[in-house]
Amino acid sequence: MTRKLYRGDDRILGGVCSGLAEYLDFDPVLVRLGYAALTLFTAFCGLIFYVVAWIVIPERPIR
């Protein structure tokens, strides 16, 4: 069985970080902290990544 990446249900803004955490089997808080660090240390280039990921990663289908 293959895993698919979807935006998470435990969303704060768009569900990108929680979807990545679910896919990678990490704690969503750790993924959000990593994203925040990436954004701060790359002169806010993380914002571009987040918006692109929000557009590209599909929502989870209704079960």
C-alpha positions as CSV (number, residue, x, y, z in Angstrom):
1,M,0.0,0.0,0.0
2,T,1.4,3.4,-0.9
3,R,1.0,6.5,1.2
4,K,-0.2,9.7,-0.2
5,L,0.4,13.2,0.9
6,Y,-2.7,15.2,1.8
7,R,-3.2,18.4,3.8
8,G,-3.9,17.5,7.4
9,D,-7.1,17.6,9.3
10,D,-5.3,19.1,12.3
11,R,-4.9,22.5,10.6
12,I,-3.9,25.8,11.9
13,L,-3.7,27.7,8.6
14,G,-3.8,25.4,5.6
15,G,-2.9,22.0,7.0
16,V,0.4,21.8,5.2
17,C,2.6,21.2,8.3
18,S,0.1,18.7,9.8
19,G,-0.1,16.9,6.5
20,L,3.6,16.6,6.2
21,A,3.8,15.4,9.9
22,E,1.2,12.7,9.2
23,Y,3.0,11.6,6.0
24,L,6.5,11.5,7.7
25,D,5.1,10.1,11.0
26,F,6.4,13.0,13.1
27,D,4.8,15.2,15.7
28,P,3.0,18.1,14.1
29,V,4.4,20.5,16.6
30,L,8.0,19.5,15.6
31,V,7.2,20.0,11.9
32,R,5.7,23.5,12.7
33,L,8.8,24.4,14.7
34,G,11.0,23.3,11.9
35,Y,9.0,25.3,9.4
36,A,9.2,28.4,11.6
37,A,13.0,28.0,11.9
38,L,13.3,27.5,8.2
39,T,11.3,30.6,7.6
40,L,13.3,32.8,10.0
41,F,16.7,31.6,8.9
42,T,16.0,31.9,5.1
43,A,14.7,35.4,5.2
44,F,11.1,34.3,5.0
45,C,11.5,32.1,1.9
46,G,9.6,29.5,3.9
47,L,6.5,31.6,3.2
48,I,6.8,31.0,-0.5
49,F,7.3,27.2,0.2
50,Y,4.2,27.2,2.3
51,V,2.0,28.9,-0.2
52,V,3.2,26.7,-3.0
53,A,2.7,23.6,-0.9
54,W,-0.8,24.8,0.1
55,I,-1.7,25.0,-3.6
56,V,0.0,21.8,-4.7
57,I,-0.9,19.4,-1.9
58,P,-4.5,18.3,-2.2
59,E,-7.1,18.2,0.5
60,R,-7.9,14.8,2.0
61,P,-10.9,13.2,0.3
62,I,-14.0,12.8,2.5
63,R,-14.1,9.4,4.0
